[in-house]
């Protein structure tokens, strides 16, 4: 097998990345200024489709709603899938960069909302374009099939499932490996973060409708107060992780929103709770969900709530499974990144409780090995300032977060190109 990490190949990639950089930065800044929300990524998808077609890919649009699939066959060999997610978040940007988003866009319900790329998916789209350009320019250095996808709706955990349900692994070449990267606010720009095994958490979003019996605030004995019941449920839920999950096993149960009540002298009919549950193990997640249901039912029964007014627990969104980086693939790519970028820029990172629907690509039968890694996007001086002041750097999903384009984009393109060249090296 021809090594993809020879000095000649690395120099050729660096030359191409440098040559493409000015164009890529322009694309990135335009994407940053013009975000689109989940399943509304029409212009972003069109940009990707146009770029892929110019490079000679066979392109299919509207896969899983707004998804893009681009296939390039370059001789015999394995098939590698590279994913970039496209959607933004409904936030008003306050980063202060010159190209900050001021966009007001429609969401799926037709409502006007501010939008920004607070999770850096604009860098992912740009990195996808840059990687495609470099790999096409170096087609003589690899052999096999490259499948590049622009995925919608990662922020609501639905895009990967939608693309798979629309035939991603049946209508198009089934991958031997699936790769992705994610820009991180928690690492200096240009640094790579890796980890094998569980890397991002499984996520469930639950809604609890707490129902009571309404009445006058002056006569609580004639009613069943759902606000009191909801408060008891919220407190009881705190015991799931502390008293039901084995110590040392990571799990999260967070009540993120509570909505209820009409007026100070009215005992209302219902209260709504919104929860996020997170774990690194499917069985632990099943335990969390079961415990939430049990606590809701038991607390309501103890309060004497009528049987037909018991709490209703529903899933608000599709569950996002735990993202498990395949160990052998991750070790292989870690070696590749170290050879290309140097050990000082490749760091092990602990798993986090954030979720990623990239996990879906490794949950099919037969199994496809997957690996996702971090690319640092925060200016190094921001970390020094944080150390000095004690104020944390803005995180992903913060309205203040805007990655520095260089060296973030170069690291994204270089790391993904290096990974594909290694997996599709000529034999």
JODADA-V453057 format. One record per residue. N is the residue number from 0. RES is the residue in one small letter. OMEGA is omega as a letter, one per 40 degrees, with the letter a starting at -180 (999 if undefined). Layout:
n,res,omega
N,RES,OMEGA
N,RES,OMEGA
This chain:
n,res,omega
0,x,i
1,x,i
2,x,i
3,x,a
4,x,i
5,x,i
6,x,a
7,x,i
8,x,i
9,x,i
10,x,i
11,x,i
12,x,i
13,x,i
14,x,a
15,x,i
16,x,i
17,x,a
18,x,a
19,x,a
20,x,a
21,x,i
22,x,a
23,x,i
24,x,i
25,x,i
26,x,a
27,x,a
28,x,i
29,x,i
30,x,a
31,x,a
32,x,a
33,x,a
34,x,i
35,x,a
36,x,a
37,x,a
38,x,i
39,x,a
40,x,a
41,x,a
42,x,i
43,x,i
44,x,i
45,x,i
46,x,i
47,x,a
48,x,i
49,x,i
50,x,a
51,x,a
52,x,i
53,x,a
54,x,i
55,x,i
56,x,i
57,x,a
58,x,i
59,x,i
60,x,i
61,x,i
62,x,a
63,x,i
64,x,a
65,x,a
66,x,i
67,x,i
68,x,i
69,x,a
70,x,i
71,x,i
72,x,a
73,x,i
74,x,a
75,x,i
76,x,a
77,x,i
78,x,i
79,x,i
80,x,i
81,x,a
82,x,i
83,x,i
84,x,a
85,x,a
86,x,i
87,x,a
88,x,i
89,x,a
90,x,i
91,x,a
92,x,i
93,x,a
94,x,a
95,x,i
96,x,a
97,x,a
98,x,a
99,x,i
100,x,i
101,x,a
102,x,i
103,x,a
104,x,i
105,x,i
106,x,a
107,x,i
108,x,a
109,x,a
110,x,i
111,x,i
112,x,i
113,x,i
114,x,i
115,x,i
116,x,a
117,x,i
118,x,i
119,x,i
120,x,i
121,x,i
122,x,i
123,x,i
124,x,i
125,x,i
126,x,i
127,x,i
128,x,a
129,x,i
130,x,i
131,x,a
132,x,a
133,x,a
134,x,i
135,x,i
136,x,a
137,x,a
138,x,i
139,x,a
140,x,a
141,x,a
142,x,a
143,x,a
144,x,a
145,x,i
146,x,a
147,x,a
148,x,i
149,x,a
150,x,i
151,x,i
152,x,i
153,x,a
154,x,i
155,x,i
156,x,a
157,x,a
158,x,a
159,x,i
160,x,a
161,x,i
162,x,i
163,x,i
164,x,i
165,x,i
166,x,a
167,x,a
168,x,i
169,x,i
170,x,a
171,x,a
172,x,a
173,x,a
174,x,i
175,x,i
176,x,i
177,x,a
178,x,i
179,x,i
180,x,i
181,x,i
182,x,a
183,x,i
184,x,a
185,x,i
186,x,i
187,x,a
188,x,i
189,x,i
190,x,i
191,x,i
192,x,a
193,x,i
194,x,i
195,x,a
196,x,i
197,x,a
198,x,i
199,x,a
200,x,i
201,x,a
202,x,i
203,x,i
204,x,a
205,x,i
206,x,i
207,x,i
208,x,i
209,x,a
210,x,i
211,x,i
212,x,a
213,x,i
214,x,i
215,x,a
216,x,a
217,x,a
218,x,a
219,x,a
220,x,i
221,x,a
222,x,i
223,x,a
224,x,a
225,x,i
226,x,i
227,x,a
228,x,i
229,x,i
230,x,i
231,x,i
232,x,i
233,x,i
234,x,a
235,x,i
236,x,a
237,x,a
238,x,a
239,x,a
240,x,a
241,x,a
242,x,a
243,x,i
244,x,a
245,x,i
246,x,a
247,x,i
248,x,a
249,x,i
250,x,i
251,x,i
252,x,a
253,x,i
254,x,a
255,x,a
256,x,i
257,x,a
258,x,i
259,x,i
260,x,a
261,x,a
262,x,a
263,x,a
264,x,i
265,x,i
266,x,a
267,x,a
268,x,a
269,x,i
270,x,i
271,x,i
272,x,i
273,x,a
274,x,i
275,x,i
276,x,a
277,x,i
278,x,i
279,x,a
280,x,a
281,x,a
282,x,i
283,x,i
284,x,i
285,x,i
286,x,i
287,x,a
288,x,i
289,x,a
290,x,i
291,x,a
292,x,a
293,x,a
294,x,i
295,x,a
296,x,a
297,x,a
298,x,i
299,x,i
300,x,a
301,x,i
302,x,i
303,x,i
304,x,i
305,x,a
306,x,a
307,x,i
308,x,i
309,x,i
310,x,i
311,x,a
312,x,a
313,x,i
314,x,a
315,x,a
316,x,i
317,x,i
318,x,i
319,x,a
320,x,i
321,x,i
322,x,a
323,x,i
324,x,a
325,x,a
326,x,a
327,x,i
328,x,a
329,x,i
330,x,i
331,x,a
332,x,i
333,x,i
334,x,i
335,x,a
336,x,i
337,x,i
338,x,a
339,x,a
340,x,a
341,x,a
342,x,a
343,x,a
344,x,a
345,x,a
346,x,i
347,x,a
348,x,i
349,x,i
350,x,i
351,x,a
352,x,i
353,x,a
354,x,a
355,x,i
356,x,i
357,x,i
358,x,a
359,x,a
360,x,i
361,x,a
362,x,a
363,x,i
364,x,e
365,x,a
366,x,i
367,x,i
368,x,a
369,x,i
370,x,i
371,x,a
372,x,i
373,x,i
374,x,a
375,x,a
376,x,a
377,x,i
378,x,a
379,x,a
380,x,i
381,x,i
382,x,i
383,x,i
384,x,i
385,x,i
386,x,a
387,x,a
388,x,a
389,x,i
390,x,a
391,x,i
392,x,i
393,x,a
394,x,i
395,x,a
396,x,i
397,x,i
398,x,i
399,x,a
400,x,i
401,x,a
402,x,i
403,x,a
404,x,a
405,x,e
406,x,a
407,x,a
408,x,i
409,x,i
410,x,i
411,x,a
412,x,a
413,x,a
414,x,a
415,x,i
416,x,i
417,x,i
418,x,a
419,x,a
420,x,i
421,x,a
422,x,a
423,x,i
424,x,i
425,x,i
426,x,999
